[in-house]
Amino acid sequence: MSISFLHIASFIAIFQALLMAVFSLQNKKSSRTSNKILASMLFVFAVVSCCSLFKSITPLQIHSRYHRQLFALGHLAFLIGPLLYFYVRSLLDTEFTLRRRDWLHFLPFPIAVLCSILVFQQYDPFLIYKFRGRFLFSGSVLIQNLAYLVASFNILRSYGLTFRSFLSYIDNIKLAWVRFFISGYVVLWIIQLQLFLAWDAIESPPWCPYARSLYFLTTFVLFNGMVYIGLRKPEIFHQGQKYQSSLLNKSDKEQYQEKLSSLMNQEKLYLSPALSLTEIAQRLDIAPRYVSQIINETCQQNFHEFVNRYRVEESKRLMAQQNQYLNILGIALDAGFNSKSAFNKAFKRNTGITPKEYKKRLSFGARS
C-alpha cells in the first residue's frame, strides 16, 4: 500500500465533506429541504470518493475481494445529478419542497443496483476491470449528470442569470454560492469523462492514474473551498429566515409584484436617479420592508440591483437606436444613473461587458 500526497488530500476532502454534511443537517437557520439535499449530496460525494481512494491505495489482490461492493456503491453517482438540480432549485426558491413525483429522478440508482445484482450472478468471481458492461453504466452516469447540469443552467436562466454573467462577477451571495457548486460539478464531470475514456472506452490504463490524481486534487479544492466560503460568508447558511415573521401572504406578493412590474415597465420610475425604496412603497401603498421582501424573494436581488437592471436595459435600448449620438455619460444619465462609474459597474455586472464594448458591437453589427 503506497500513500501519496494526493491520497492524503483525498482523505482530508472526504472528512470535510462528511463534516459539512453533518453541519448542514444540524443547521436550523436555513431551509430544511435545502440542508437535507446538500447533506445527501456531500455524503454521496464522500462515498464515491472513498471507493475511488480505496481502489487507488490498495493492491489489486486486496480490493478485488470487494469488486461487487465497489461496483454497486459506484452507482451512487446516479444520485449526484438530481441532487445538484434540486439543491439549485431549493436555494433559489425558498418555498421549494420535494414532491412525490420528484423522487422519480432518483430511480436510475436502484435500477442500476438491481441490474448489477443480475450481472453478479453471471460472473464468479466478478472483476470490475474485466467486465465490459461497465461501459454502459459509466456512460449512463455521464449522460445523466450532463442532462442535470443543463437543467440547472436553465433554472439559473429563468432567474435572469445569463451564461456570460454566470462566468463574471456575481454580487448576489446566493447565486455566487450556486456558481461555485456548479463550476466544481463541471470540473468533476470533465475528469470523470477522462476516466471513462481512459478506462472504459479506449482501455488505456496509463492514463487512469493521471485522471484519478486530478479527481483527488479537484475534490480537495472543492471541499476546502466550501469550508472557506462558509467561514467567510456564514450568511449563506442563514437563508429562508429573513421574512419568516412577514404578514405578506403569497397572493398579496403576486399582486404587488404585478403592480411593481407595471410601475417599472410602463411608468419607468427607474429613470429617476433619486428613486428610493420609500417612493416605490408609497406608490404601492405598502410598507418599504414589504417592497424589499417582494424584490428579494421574486427577483433574487436587492433594491439597487433590481432598479439597475431596468436602467441597463434602457441604456441598451438607447444605444441600439439609429442616429443615436449620445456619449456614454449621456446614455447613463438618460437611463437613470447618476454617474458614469455607477453605470459602467452595473452594466458589466448585468451583461459581462462594458458599455463601450457593447456600443462597439452594435456599430460593428450595423456596418456588417
C-alpha positions in Angstrom: 0.0 0.0 0.0 1.6 3.3 -1.1 0.0 6.6 0.0 0.9 9.8 -1.7 0.2 13.5 -1.0 -2.9 13.3 -3.2 -4.2 10.4 -1.2 -3.8 12.4 2.0 -5.6 15.3 0.3 -8.4 13.0 -0.7 -8.7 11.7 3.0 -9.0 15.3 4.1 -11.6 16.2 1.4 -13.7 13.2 2.4 -13.6 14.1 6.1 -14.5 17.7 5.2 -17.4 16.6 3.0 -18.8 14.5 5.9 -18.3 17.3 8.3 -20.2 19.7 6.1 -23.0 17.2 5.7 -23.4 16.9 9.5 -23.3 20.7 9.8 -26.0 21.0 7.1 -28.3 18.6 8.9 -27.8 20.5 12.2 -28.2 23.9 10.7 -31.6 25.4 11.6 -31.1 28.8 10.2 -32.0 28.0 6.6 -34.3 25.8 4.6 -34.5 22.3 6.0 -35.1 20.9 2.5 -32.0 22.7 1.1 -29.9 21.4 4.0 -31.0 17.8 3.6 -30.3 17.9 -0.1 -26.9 19.4 0.4 -26.1 16.9 3.2 -27.2 14.0 0.9 -25.1 15.2 -2.0 -22.0 15.6 0.2 -22.5 12.2 1.7 -22.7 10.7 -1.8 -19.6 12.5 -2.9 -17.8 11.2 0.1 -18.8 7.6 -0.5 -17.9 7.7 -4.2 -14.6 9.4 -3.4 -13.9 6.6 -0.8 -14.4 4.0 -3.4 -12.0 5.7 -5.8 -9.5 6.2 -3.0 -9.7 2.5 -1.8 -9.1 1.3 -5.3 -6.1 3.6 -5.7 -4.2 2.8 -2.5 -4.8 -0.9 -2.2 -3.2 -3.6 -4.4 -5.4 -5.5 -6.9 -5.4 -8.7 -4.9 -6.9 -6.9 -1.9 -9.6 -4.7 -3.5 -10.5 -7.5 -5.9 -12.3 -9.1 -2.9 -14.7 -6.2 -2.8 -15.3 -5.7 -6.5 -19.1 -6.3 -6.2 -19.5 -3.8 -3.3 -17.3 -1.2 -5.1 -19.2 -1.6 -8.3 -22.6 -1.3 -6.6 -21.6 1.7 -4.5 -20.3 3.4 -7.6 -23.8 3.6 -8.8 -24.4 6.3 -6.1 -23.1 8.6 -8.8 -26.6 8.4 -10.4 -27.8 10.5 -7.4 -25.4 13.4 -7.8 -27.1 15.0 -10.8 -30.6 15.0 -9.4 -29.3 16.2 -6.0 -27.5 19.1 -7.6 -30.5 20.1 -9.6 -32.8 20.0 -6.6 -30.3 21.8 -4.5 -30.1 24.7 -7.0 -33.9 24.9 -7.1 -34.2 24.9 -3.3 -31.6 27.7 -3.0 -33.4 29.9 -5.5 -36.9 29.1 -4.3 -37.3 29.3 -0.5 -40.7 27.6 -0.7 -39.4 24.6 -2.7 -40.2 21.1 -1.3 -39.7 17.7 -2.9 -42.9 16.4 -4.3 -43.8 12.8 -4.7 -43.1 12.8 -8.4 -39.7 14.4 -7.9 -38.5 11.1 -6.4 -38.7 9.6 -9.9 -35.5 11.4 -10.6 -33.7 9.1 -8.3 -35.0 5.8 -9.9 -31.8 5.2 -12.0 -29.8 4.4 -8.8 -32.0 1.4 -7.6 -32.4 0.3 -11.2 -28.6 0.3 -11.7 -28.1 -1.6 -8.4 -30.7 -4.2 -9.5 -29.0 -4.7 -12.8 -25.7 -5.1 -11.0 -27.1 -7.9 -8.9 -28.2 -9.7 -12.1 -24.8 -9.2 -13.5 -23.1 -10.6 -10.4 -25.0 -13.9 -10.8 -23.3 -14.4 -14.2 -19.8 -13.7 -13.2 -18.0 -15.6 -10.5 -15.7 -14.1 -9.5 -16.8 -10.6 -10.6 -14.0 -8.3 -11.6 -14.7 -4.7 -12.5 -11.8 -4.3 -14.9 -12.8 -7.4 -16.8 -16.5 -6.5 -17.0 -17.2 -4.8 -20.4 -20.7 -3.8 -19.3 -19.2 -1.1 -17.1 -19.0 1.0 -20.3 -22.9 1.2 -20.3 -23.0 2.0 -16.5 -20.3 4.7 -16.6 -21.6 6.2 -19.9 -25.1 6.4 -18.5 -23.9 8.3 -15.4 -22.0 10.8 -17.6 -25.0 11.4 -19.8 -27.5 11.7 -16.9 -25.2 14.1 -15.0 -24.7 16.3 -18.1 -28.5 16.4 -18.5 -29.0 17.7 -15.0 -26.2 20.2 -15.4 -28.1 21.7 -18.4 -31.3 21.6 -16.4 -29.6 23.5 -13.5 -28.3 26.2 -16.0 -31.9 26.5 -17.3 -33.1 27.3 -13.8 -30.5 30.0 -13.4 -31.5 31.4 -16.8 -35.1 31.6 -15.6 -33.9 33.8 -12.7 -32.3 36.2 -15.3 -28.7 34.9 -15.0 -27.1 34.6 -18.4 -24.1 32.3 -19.1 -21.9 35.4 -19.5 -22.9 36.9 -16.2 -22.5 33.4 -14.6 -18.8 33.4 -15.6 -18.3 37.0 -14.4 -18.6 38.6 -11.0 -21.8 37.9 -9.1 -22.8 40.3 -6.3 -25.7 38.1 -5.0 -24.2 35.8 -2.4 -26.7 33.0 -3.0 -26.0 33.0 -6.8 -22.3 33.1 -6.2 -22.6 30.0 -4.0 -24.6 28.3 -6.7 -21.9 29.2 -9.3 -19.2 27.7 -7.1 -21.1 24.5 -6.8 -21.9 24.2 -10.5 -18.4 25.1 -11.5 -16.9 22.4 -9.3 -19.5 20.0 -10.7 -18.5 20.8 -14.2 -14.8 20.2 -13.5 -15.5 16.8 -11.8 -17.7 15.8 -14.7 -14.8 16.6 -17.2 -12.4 14.5 -15.0 -15.0 11.6 -14.9 -15.2 11.9 -18.7 -11.4 11.4 -18.9 -11.6 8.4 -16.6 -14.4 7.0 -18.8 -12.4 7.4 -22.0 -9.2 6.0 -20.4 -10.7 3.0 -18.6 -13.9 2.1 -20.5 -13.6 3.5 -24.0 -10.0 3.1 -25.2 -8.8 1.0 -22.3 -5.6 2.9 -21.6 -4.6 2.1 -18.0 -1.5 4.5 -18.1 -4.0 7.4 -18.5 -6.1 6.4 -15.4 -3.6 7.4 -12.7 -3.3 10.9 -14.3 -7.1 11.4 -14.4 -7.6 9.9 -10.9 -5.0 12.3 -9.5 -6.9 15.2 -11.0 -10.0 13.9 -9.4 -8.4 13.7 -5.9 -7.0 17.2 -6.3 -10.3 18.7 -7.5 -12.3 17.2 -4.6 -9.7 18.6 -2.2 -10.0 22.1 -3.7 -13.9 21.8 -3.9 -14.5 20.8 -0.3 -11.8 23.1 1.1 -13.5 25.9 -1.0 -16.8 25.1 0.6 -15.4 25.4 4.1 -13.6 28.6 3.2 -16.7 30.2 1.7 -18.8 29.0 4.6 -16.4 30.6 7.1 -16.1 33.9 5.2 -19.8 34.1 4.2 -21.8 32.4 7.0 -24.9 34.3 5.9 -25.2 31.7 3.0 -26.4 29.2 5.6 -28.9 31.7 7.1 -31.3 31.7 4.2 -35.1 31.4 4.4 -35.5 33.0 7.8 -35.3 36.7 6.9 -39.1 37.1 6.2 -40.3 34.3 8.4 -42.5 36.7 10.5 -43.8 38.7 7.5 -47.6 39.1 7.3 -47.4 39.2 3.5 -49.0 36.1 2.0 -48.3 34.5 -1.4 -51.3 36.0 -3.2 -50.5 39.5 -1.9 -46.9 39.2 -3.0 -48.0 38.2 -6.5 -50.5 41.1 -6.7 -47.9 43.7 -5.5 -45.3 42.2 -7.8 -47.5 42.7 -10.8 -48.1 46.3 -9.7 -44.4 46.8 -9.2 -43.7 45.4 -12.7 -46.2 47.8 -14.1 -44.7 50.8 -12.4 -41.2 49.9 -13.8 -42.3 48.9 -17.3 -45.0 51.4 -18.1 -44.2 54.4 -15.9 -40.5 53.9 -16.0 -39.8 55.0 -12.4 -36.2 53.8 -12.8 -35.4 56.9 -15.0 -35.3 59.0 -11.8 -31.8 58.9 -10.3 -33.3 59.7 -6.9 -35.7 56.7 -7.0 -35.9 55.2 -3.5 -37.5 52.2 -1.8 -39.8 54.5 0.1 -41.1 56.2 -3.0 -42.0 52.8 -4.6 -43.6 51.8 -1.3 -45.7 54.9 -1.4 -46.9 54.2 -4.9 -47.8 50.7 -4.0 -49.3 51.8 -0.7 -47.4 49.2 1.4 -44.5 49.4 3.9 -41.0 49.6 2.4 -40.0 46.4 4.1 -42.6 44.6 2.0 -41.3 46.0 -1.2 -37.9 44.8 -0.2 -39.3 41.4 0.5 -41.0 41.2 -2.8 -37.9 42.1 -4.7 -35.7 39.8 -2.7 -37.9 36.8 -3.0 -39.3 37.1 -6.5 -36.2 38.5 -8.3 -33.4 37.2 -6.0 -32.0 40.8 -6.0 -31.7 43.7 -3.6 -33.4 47.0 -4.4 -30.4 48.6 -6.2 -29.7 45.5 -8.3 -33.4 45.4 -9.3 -33.6 49.1 -10.4 -30.2 49.0 -12.1 -31.3 46.0 -14.2 -34.1 48.2 -15.7 -31.7 51.0 -16.2 -29.2 48.8 -18.0 -32.0 47.6 -20.4 -32.9 51.2 -21.0 -29.3 52.1 -21.8 -29.1 49.2 -24.3 -32.3 50.4 -26.0 -30.8 53.9 -26.2 -27.6 52.6 -27.7 -29.5 50.5 -30.2 -31.4 53.4 -31.6 -30.5 54.6 -35.0 -28.8 58.1 -35.3 -28.0 57.9 -31.5 -25.1 60.2 -30.9 -25.1 60.4 -27.1 -21.8 59.6 -25.4 -21.6 57.0 -22.6 -22.2 59.6 -19.9 -25.3 61.0 -21.8 -26.7 57.5 -22.1 -26.1 56.8 -18.4 -27.9 59.9 -17.3 -30.8 59.3 -19.7 -31.2 55.8 -18.4 -31.4 56.9 -14.7 -27.8 56.6 -13.5 -26.3 59.5 -11.6 -22.7 58.8 -12.6 -20.7 57.1 -15.3 -18.8 54.9 -12.9 -22.1 53.5 -11.4 -23.3 52.9 -15.0 -20.2 51.0 -16.0 -20.2 48.8 -12.9 -23.9 48.0 -13.2 -23.7 47.4 -17.0 -20.8 45.0 -16.7 -22.4 43.1 -13.8 -25.6 42.5 -15.9 -24.0 41.9 -19.3 -20.4 40.8 -18.7 -19.1 43.6 -20.9 -18.6 47.4 -20.6 -21.0 49.9 -22.2 -18.2 50.9 -24.6 -17.7 47.3 -25.7 -21.4 46.9 -26.2 -21.7 50.0 -28.3 -18.8 48.9 -30.5 -20.5 45.6 -31.1 -23.7 47.4 -32.1 -21.8 49.6 -34.5 -20.0 46.6 -36.0 -23.2 44.7 -36.4 -24.9 47.7 -38.1 -22.0 48.0 -40.6 -22.0 44.3 -41.4 
